[in-house]
């Protein structure tokens, strides 16, 4: 996933976590005809919040003070989901770190060019 997406190799763990997270909610156990989530929880998983891996995302910048006409969002690359809470993990291109935030807007039709 990382090589195909053209991301830096230090993000390989993010790709593995995202792949396992999405597979646990979507792959059907053949023997039971249900997903692993449904077997454990007894209800159908909600996957409406899934996004395309590596799509362009815009993270609300709450660190800095902005004037009225400055951009209030940083551009980033969507990496996956947090395992501890219901937030998205995004690689912020302006500060070169992985951030967790709920204040993210996605543009699934475009990707960062290498």
FENBELHU-V194707 format. One record per residue. RES is the residue in one small letter. D_FIRST is the distance of its C-alpha to the first C-alpha in Angstrom with 1 decimal. Layout:
# FENBELHU-V194707
res/d_first
RES/D_FIRST
RES/D_FIRST
This chain:
# FENBELHU-V194707
res/d_first
x/0.0
x/3.8
x/5.6
x/5.2
x/5.9
x/8.5
x/8.7
x/11.0
x/10.3
x/12.4
x/9.9
x/8.0
x/10.5
x/9.8
x/6.3
x/8.3
x/11.2
x/9.9
x/8.7
x/12.1
x/14.0
x/13.3
x/14.0
x/17.1
x/18.4
x/17.8
x/18.0
x/21.7
x/23.5
x/25.4
x/28.5
x/29.2
x/27.6
x/26.1
x/23.0
x/23.0
x/23.6
x/26.6
x/28.0
x/28.0
x/29.0
x/31.0
x/29.6
x/26.9
x/23.8
x/23.5
x/20.1
x/21.6
x/19.9
x/16.2
x/14.5
x/11.7
x/8.6
x/9.2
x/12.6
x/15.7
x/17.7
x/21.2
x/22.3
x/26.1
x/27.5
x/30.0
x/30.5
x/32.6
x/35.7
x/35.5
x/38.4
x/38.9
x/37.2
x/34.2
x/30.7
x/30.0
x/26.2
x/23.5
x/20.5
x/17.1
x/13.4
x/12.6
x/10.5
x/12.0
x/15.3
x/17.9
x/19.1
x/22.6
x/23.4
x/22.6
x/20.9
x/17.7
x/15.8
x/15.5
x/15.1
x/18.6
x/18.8
x/22.6
x/22.9
x/19.5
x/19.0
x/17.1
x/19.5
x/20.2
x/22.2
x/23.5
x/24.7
x/21.7
x/21.8
x/18.8
x/18.7
x/16.2
x/17.5
x/16.7
x/13.9
x/14.7
x/15.5
x/14.9
